[in-house]
Amino acid sequence: MINGKTKVLGVLGNPIEHTLSPLIHNTIAKVMGIDQVYVAFECDDRYGAKSIVNGAFSLGIAGMNVTVPYKTLVFPYVEVNDPVAETVGAVNTLVKDDETYRGYNTDVEGLYRALLSENVEVKGKNVVILGAGGAARAALFMAIREKAEHIYVLNRSFDKAAALIEEFKDKTGYEDMDAYDLKDWSRLPDSDAVCIQCSSVGLNDETKAIIEDKDFYAKKIAVLYDAVYKPSVTKAMKYTEEAGKPAYNGLKMLMYQGIRAFELFHGVEVGEDAIEEVYEELRKSV
């Protein structure tokens, strides 16, 4: 029962109606017997991201997840001691202390645990990242950290992909990266690459794939991980499976980043029983 001692947490973004984060966090809390309530905050940023952070702090919101478009916008207004968040340049989890919010990035760990759960190995592999936004930043850091053989970032805007690569070369010292315009995908070597689809193409739309040519899926990659989780089988996944290769949606990435955020909020470790129940609830919702 909610009372004056109930810890209030939430996710901030705009739009936010589609979010599954309340389902994740409230399900874990129920299984683990933790007194909290987690809700969605659709933010009006007419006064800027700083006002959102300060307002939440003033209201005593104990922790927040951060989604589009605020992952980079709130970065300057929180204390970031997490080296992952500092390198990625974005936070998706804010944990309140007496003075401020501490910022973390759990997207990297969420993606890594999702791939691990599907026995997808990155170490020593070529990695193809489609997109150059926030999810791509997390994927790029993960691929570097896990010692990928070579990384290719493809984006509609070549300049954005090239800038992302140069930024991460400077931050990490990792040099084995190239940027391409999406339309130049045929320049990629034929390989056993792990492909991570990080754009929003295909979200709630089964008719679109970021690359429409089936030869890409047949010749350039060995496995696809699509960060989109709705629909549960995206067009890019269909193309990959038609080529006889495994493809996975982003539901487990969503789940695992939320689990790690929950652990940061409460200082606990989420057990397998809670993870299994959360995953079943998520599968029912997409």
N, C-alpha and C positions, 0 to 999 in steps of 0.2 A: 504494500500500500504506500502511495506517495504521501510524504509528510514533510515537516520542516527540516528534517535531516537528510532527505533524499538528495543525492548528488545529481546536478543537472549538467548534461553534456549535449553536444549536437554537432551537426555538420552545416557549414555555411557555404553558400554558393548562389548562383543565379544564372540559369534556372535551377531549381532544386527538387521539383515535384517528383521527378523520376527516381530519386535516390533510394538505394537499398541499404544504406548505412544504418538507419534506425533498426531495421530487421536484424542486421548482424549484431549490433551492440546490445540491444534489448534481449535477444535470444541468449547470448552468452551470459548476460547478467542474471537471467532467469535460471539457467542451468547451474550457475556458480553461486547463486544466492546473494548477489551483490545489490545493495540498495542504490539504484540509479535510475534515471530516465534520460533517454537520448532522443532528441527531436531534430527536425530539419529547420534551418533558418534561411529563408530567402532574403538576401541582403539588398538593401537600397544603398548604393554607394555614392549618392550625390555629394556626400561630404568626404568621400575618400576611404581607402582601406584602413587608415589610421583610426578613423572614428569608429569603425566596426570593431577593431581590436579593443580599443579603449572602452567602448560601450559594453562589450561582453565581459571585460574584466571588472568593470564597475558593478555589473549585475551578479558577479560571482559565478559565472559559468566555469565549471571546473576543468573543462577540456573541450576542444573542438577539432573536428576534421575540416579540411579546407579543400574545396574543389573549384572547378572553373567558375570565374576567371581569377581566383584570388591566390593561387599557390605561389605566384611570384610577387603579387601586389602586397601581401602582408609581410613578406620577407624582411623589409627594413624596420618593421615595428615590433619585432619579437626578438628574444635572445636566442641566437642560434649557436649552440655549442656542439651540434651533431655534425661530424665531418662529412657524412653522406649528404646531408641537406646543404652544407656549405659548398660542396663540389657540384651537386646537381643544380643549385641555385634556386631551389623551390622547397617549400614546406607544405606538408599536407596534414600535419598533426600538431596541435598546440596544447601544451600541458601547463596549467596554472600553478604558480607558486605564490609566495607572499608579495612579490614585487612585480612580476610580469608573467607573460607566457613564454615558455621555452618551446622552440620550434624544432620539429623532427621531420624527416622524410621516411615514410614506411613503404612507399611505392616500390623502391628498389628491392626491399626484402620480400614484399608481396609477390613481385614478378619472379624472383629467384626461387621462392618456395613453391610457387605454382609450377614452374618448369621442373623443379626437382620431383614434385609429386607425380609428374607424367614421365619421369625418367628421361628428360631432355637434357643432354649434356652440352654445355657451352665451351668449356675448357678445350683449347686446341681446335675449335671449329671456326669456320667462317660464319659471321653473323650479319644478316641483312636487316636493317631497321627501316621501316617504311613510315615516313613522317618525321617532323623535326620540332614538335611541340613538347609539352610537359611530360607526357608518357614516354616520348622518345628520349628525353634527357635521362629519365630513370633507367630505361633499357640500355642506353649507351654506357652509363656508369656501371651497371651490372655486368655488361659484357667485358668491359675493361677490367673490372675487379676479378672476374672469374677467368681471366687470361684467355680470351678469344684469340684465335690465330690472326684474323683480319676482320675489320668491321667496315661495312658499307652503309652509308646513310643516304636514302633516296627520298626526295621531297619535291613537291610541285615547284617550289621556289628553290632553285639551286643555291642561290646566295644564302638563304637561311640555313640550309644543310651544311654548306661550306663554313659558315660562321660558327655553327655549333661544333663542328669537328675541330676547328682552330682553337676555340675556347677550351675544349676538353684536352687537347694536346698540351696547351699551356698549363692547365690545372693538374694533369696527371702524368705528363711525360710520355704517355703512350702514343706511338707514332703510326701504328699500322691501321690507318683509317683513310677512307676515300669518300667523297661526296659525289652524287650524281643527281641530275634531274630525273624525275620519275619516268619520263618518256624515253630515257636512255638506259632502261633496265637491261637491254640486250647486251650491253657492254660488260655486264657482270660475268665472271667466269662460271662455267658450268661446274657445280660443286655440290657438296653435301651440306649446304648452309642451313643454319637455324634462322628462320625468318620471323621477326617480331613485328606485327602490324600495329602501329601506334597511333594512327590517325583515327578520326571519327567517321571515316567513310564506311558505310554499311550499318551504322547505328540506326536501329529501328527501320532499316531498309534492306530487304533481301535482294533488291534489284541491282545493287551497286557493289563493285569491288574497286579497291584503289588502283589495281592493275587488272585490266580486263582480258589481256592476252593469256590464254591458257598455257602457252609455251613457257611463260615465266615460272609457273608452278610445276610444270613437268621437267624443266631443264635446270633451273637455277637454285632450287631449294630442296631440302630433304624433309623438312617439317615446318609447319606454320603454327605460330601462337598469335592469335588475334586478340588484342586487348578489348575489343568490343564483345559484350556478353549478351546483347539483345539485338537481333535474334540469337538464339543459342547456336544455330548453324548459319554463319554468314556466307555470302557469295564467295568470298575468298577461300573460306574453309571448304566449300563445295568443290571449287576448282582444284584445291590441293588433294582432296580425297579422291576425286575423279582421276587424278594422276597417280593414284595408288600410294599416297603418302599420308601420314597422320596429321591431323589438324585439331587444335584446341581453342576454345573460346576463353574470354577473359574473366570468367566467373570466379575461378580460384584465385586469380591475382587480386580481384576485389575483396574476396574473403580474407586472404592472408594479410593484406595491408591493413584491413580492419582489425584483425586479430592482434596484430602487433601494436596498433594504436590503443586498443583496449588494455593491453599489458602495460603500456606506458601510462595510461590514465590512472590505473589502479595499483600498479606495482605487483602484479600477479603473473602467473604463467597459465595460459589457457590450455586445458587438457584435451585429449583426443575425443572424449565424449561430447564436449561442447562443440568442437570443430565439426564432428560428424552431424550433429543436429543443425548447426548453422548451414552447412552445405546442403542438407536436404531441404531446409526452408528456402534457401536461395533458388534451388532448382525448381521449386514449385512456383516461384515468382517471376520466372523469365519464359 
